[in-house]
Amino acid sequence: MRLFKGLVIFFFVPLFISAKVEVGLDRVFLGGAHPSIQGKRVGLLTNHTAVDRNGVTAMDRFQSRKDCKLVALFAPEHGLYGQQHASEKIKDAKRGDVPVFSLYGSNRRPTEAQLKGIDVVVIDIQDIGVRSYTYASSLFYMMEEAAKKDIGIVVLDRPNPINGLTVDGPMLHPKWRSFIGYINVPYIHGMTVGELAQFFNMEYKIGAKLTVIPMKGWSRGMDFKDTGLHWIPTSPNIPESDTPLFYASTGLLGELRLCNIGVGYTLPFKLVGAPWMDAQQLTKHLNSQGLSGVRFVPIYFKPFSGSMAQLDCQGSLIQVVDKKSYKPFEIQGVLIGAIKSLYPQKFKEVMSHIGKSEKDLFCKAVGSEEPLQFLKEEKLIGWQIAEFQRAERELFMEKRKNYLRPEYAEDYRPNL
């Protein structure tokens, strides 16, 4: 507000005015509702992360429309507003006069009763680009159930926050298929939710009547900061737009409980540390490994919560200096290898206390059991984990080309 000779002048600035990218939600109502939802009764799988470039949620956009009718909301893990922590069950609720059905409570799939009266299911949610994050699995479950009822699916596409180029980590073995890994793609797949939906529909022969509303202005080399969009934390421990890259770099250490990875502190997934580590020793070792796109610096910290709460810890902070050459899963393997090499007795002690449920969770997250065998039996495990399934990953890269949207290519020029 500024005052000029008694006049009060207000300046209103749109929240997302700097955004270079229009997401699917920005484009689905251009010139009226898209034909796939025009006049339809809509079920919306979404949460707080689904906002347009002006910060308006998909929930509000759909509830205010007259050219389609929102009749049900479906909420994934962490709830409709993202406040629930990992693995915390969520109950059904209501938003105004619209029922909210939890897909992370008594059931993970929509029931026949919940889908009754729905003509089309719209899915709009911000994923993080890592196979073990459950938002994509909720999408796949919804596609399967909707296809059984001949209900159409519309996916409003959003950026992969890591980028659309980085592909790293192992594939998913069918034995370990679960809610934290449902389709056979690498741990870091470099695809958008719309592209994943197309991949799933064709490769798994789902037969869903699928429509993807693509973004405008997004290209595969962009990370989330490049988009100009404002990041909304996807869950309590993914607070910043670069956190997904670090989740892909340390999340499996968290599953093994080898050390603190910043969860319970102010830097979730961005460090490794423990009371028994030596920050200078570990950092020197990691920086000597010749890893691309990263450097490590010593860090000393005291977690607020978790297994090491209120303990003086030290270790290494991960600093990514080149996101396009940085390989998250490779970093993860080298980090685990460094801990085993430098602190063998502590590593052996921690591994000996891992029970069947922890081992199964690790294998489901990573997609196979071979990396766990490396941890137990091999001495130099870091690079073995990093190189694991390279040939299978290269085969996937060829298949993946069939599902990458051409308008997201760096050099794409639409036909005029």
N, C-alpha and C positions, 0 to 999 in steps of 0.2 A: 504494500500500500504506500502511495506517495501523496503528499499534499501540495497543491498549487493554488495559492490565493483563495483558500477556503474550499476548493473543490477536492473531493475525495475520489481518487481514481484507483480501481482495483485491476490488477493484472492476474489473469488466470493462465497457468501453464499446464498443459496436459502432462500427466505423470511420466509417460513413456515417449515423449516427443523425439528423443534421440534414437529410437529404435530403427535399425536398418531392415529388420525382418518383420514381416506379417505372418503370424502363425495361422493355423487352420481356423481357429476361432474368429480371427479377424475377417476371414474370407467366406465363412459359411453363410453369412447373412448379407453379402454384397448384392444389392438390388433385390432384396427379399430373401426368404429362406431358400436354401439350395433345394433342387428338385427331390433329392433323396429324403428330405425331412418335411417338405412342404405339405401342410395339412395333416401331418402324422402325429400319432400319440408316441411321445418320445420317452425312453428310459435313458438316463444319463449316468454313465460310469465316470466319476470325476473326483476331484478333491480341490483343496485350496490353491494348488499350484496352477490350475487351469485359468489363466487370466488373459485378456486381450492386451493389446499394446497400450491401452489406457488404464489398465489395472482392474477392469471389471471382470468378475468371475464368470465362468461358463454357467454356473448355477443361476446367477442373476440374469445373464443374457437370455437363457432359455425360459426362465420363469416369467420374463416380461414380454415374451413374444405372443402375438395373436395369430401368426401364420403356421404355428405348430403348437402342440400342447405337451408340456412336461408333466408326466404322470408318475414317474418314479426316479429316485436317485439311488445309485449304488456306490458304496464307499469301500476303498481298498484298505490294506494295512495302514496303520497310523490314523485312520479315521478321515472324516470329511474335511476336517480343519487341521489335520496333521499334528495334533498335540499328543497322541498316544505314542508310547515308546515301542521299540521292537518287541514283537511277540505278545504285546498286550491285546487281549481280546476286546472286540468292539461290539456293542449292542445296536440293534435296530433303533431308529428314532424317527423324527419328523422334522421337516423344514417348512414352516408354514403349514399348508395343507398337503404337501408332497411327502409321501413316505420315503424314508432313507433306509435302505437295506444294506446291512453290513456283509461284506465278502471276506471279513476276517474275524468272524465270531463263531457261531455254531456251524456255519458252512462256508466254504471257499467259493462255491459256485452258486449262481442264481438258481432258485428253485422254479418249478413249473408255475406255482402260485404267484411268485414274484414277477414272472415274465408275462403273466396273463394280462391281456388288454394293451400290450405294447406292440406298436407297428415297426419301430426301428430303435435300435440301441445306438446311441452316440457315445463315443469314448474320447475323452479329452483329459489328458493327464501328463505331467512332466516326468518322464523316465530319466535315469541317470546313465544309461549306456553300458551297464554291467549286468551280465546274465543272472547273477544271484539276487538282484533286487526284485522284489515281488510284484511291482506294478505291472510289468509286462506279462507275468504269469496270470494275473487277474484278467488282463485283456484276452489272453488265449483261452482261458476257461470260459469267459463270456462268449467268445466267438463260437466255441463248440456247442454251448447250450443254446445260443440263438439260432445256430444253423439247424439244430434238431427241430426247432419250432418254425422254421422258415421265416425268421425275423431278420430283417436287414441290419447290417452293421456299418456305421459311419465312423471312421477314425479321423479326428482333427489333428493334423500332424504338428509336431513341435521339434525343436532342435535336439540333437544328441549333444549334451553339454560338454563331453570330452572332445569330440569333433566327429566327422564322418569318414576319417581316414585311418585312424589307429585301430588295428585289429591285432589282438595279442591274447595269449593264454590257450589252454586246452579246450577241446570239444567236450560235448556231453555224451557219456556212455548211457545207453538205454537203461542199464541197471540202476543208475543213480538219478533217473528222471523224477522230479518232485516239484513242489511249489516254488522252491528256490533255484530251479533250473529246469525248464519245461521243454525247450526246443534245442536241437543240436546246432548251436552256434558257439563260437569261441567266447571265452570269459569276457573279453572286451570285443564287441562285434562291429562297432563303427556304423550302426544303422539307426535310423529314426524309428519311432513306434509305428508309423505308417508303413515303412519298409518291412519291419518285422512282421506286421500283420499280413502283408502280401506274401512274404516268405512262408509263414505258417499256413496260410490258407491253401497255397499250392503244394508245398513240399509234404504237408501232412494230410492233404486231400480232405480238408474240412468241408468245403462246399458252401461256405458262407457267402451270402450276397453282400460283398464288401465294396464300400466306397471309401477312398482316402481323399480328404481335402488337403492338398499340399500347401506348404508354406510358400511365400514369395520373398525372395531376397536372401535366402539361406543357401550357402554353398558348403561343400564337404570339408573344406579347410578351416571353417570357423569353429572356435570354441565358443562357450556361451557368452563370454565378455565381448566377443566380436560382434554379436548380434545387436547390441545396444538395448536389449531387453533387460528388465530388472529381475534378478533371481529371487524366487520365493523358496525358502527351505523346504525340501521335499519330505523331510522327516527331521526329528530332533537332532540327529547327528550328521545331517547334511546341510549345514547352515549357509555355505557359500557356494558360488557357482563353480569354483575349482575343486571343491571337496570330492565330487565323483571321481576325479582323476586319482586322488589319494586313497579313496575307498578301494579302488581297483589295485592299489599298490600295497596295502597293509591289511585288508579285511580278513584274509585267511590266517594271518598271525593272530588276529583277534579270535577266530574260531578255535585255534589251538591253545589260546591263552598263554602263549610263550612270554608275552611281555605286555606292557601298556602301549597302546597305539594312539594315545591322545583322546580316546573316548573317556569321558569323566573329567576331562581337562578342557582347556579353551581351544585346542587344536585337533579335533577329531580326525583320525586317520593320517595325520601329517607328520607323525614322529614314531619312533620306537624307543622304549626306555624301560628301566626297571631299577630297583634299589641295588641290585648286584651287577649292573653294567658300569663300565668305565667310558664316559662320554668321549674322551680324547682318543682312547684306544679304538673304540668302535668306529668313530668318524674317520680316523686315519685309514683304517682297514677298508671301509666302504669307498672312500675316495680313491683308493689305489686300484679299484677293480676295472677302471676304464669304461664305465657305463655312460651311455649317450644321454644327453639332455638333462643331466641332474648333477647336483652337488649336495654334500651333506655338511651340516654344521653341528657342533656340540650343543646340547640343550640340557638344562637342569630345571626340574619342575616338580610340583607336588599335586597329584590328582585330587579333585574335590570328592569324587565318588568312584565306585567300582572296586575291584579286588585289591588295588594298590592305593586306595584312598588314604590321604594324609601321610603317605610315605614319601620320603625324599628320593626322587628318581633322577637318573641321568641317562642320556643316550644320544640319539642323532635326530636332528630335524631334517626333513626332506625338502629341498628347494629345487623346483623344476625350472630349468633355464631355457629349455627348448621343447615346447610341448609336442612338436611334430616328430621329433626323433626319440622322445621319451617313450619307453616301453614299460607300462605299469606292471605287467605280470613278471617280466624279467626282473624288475626291481624287487618284487615280492620274493622271488626265488633266491636272489642274492642276499636279501636281508635275512631270510631263514637260514641260509648257508653260513652267513657270518656269525649268527648267534650260536649255531652248532659248533663252528670252528673255534670261536674265541671262548665260549663258556660251555664246554662239553658236559661237565658234571651237572650244571643247572639245566641244560637242555635235556639230558637223560632223565633227571628228576621230574621235570614238567611232563615229558612224554609218558613216563610211567604212570602218571595219575590221570591220563586221559582214558575215559571209559568208552563203552560201545556207542552211547548216544552222541558223545562229542566226535568220535571218529566218523560215525555215519553223517553227521551234520557237515563235517569237513569235506567228506567225499561228495556229498550232494552239492555243496557250494562249488568245489573245484571241478566236478563233473566226472571224476574217475578216482580209482584207488591207488594207481601207480605212484603219484606224488607222495602219498603217505608212506609207501614202501621205501621211496628214496630217503625220506626223513629218518626212517628207522634203521636202514641197512647201509646206506652209502656215507662216505666221509665227505666227499666234495659234491654237495647236493645242489648248490646254487645254480650253476649253469645247466645242470641236468634238468632241473625244473623249468628253467627259462626256455630251453630248447625242446621241451617235451611236446610231441605231436606237431612239429613244424610241418611235416608232409601233409597231414590231415588238414591243417589250417590253410595250406596253400590250395588244396582241393576245394575247400569251402570258398576261398576268395574267387575262384572261377564261377562257382554256383551263385554266389552273392551278386555277381554282376547282373543277373537276370532280374533282380529286385530293387536295384538302386535307381531312384527316380532321376530321369535325365535333367530335370529343371534344377537339381541340386549340384550339378557338375560345375566346376570352376569356369569352364569355357562354354557353358550352355547358351545357345541363342534360339529362342522360340521361333517357330515358323510364323511368319507374318502374312 
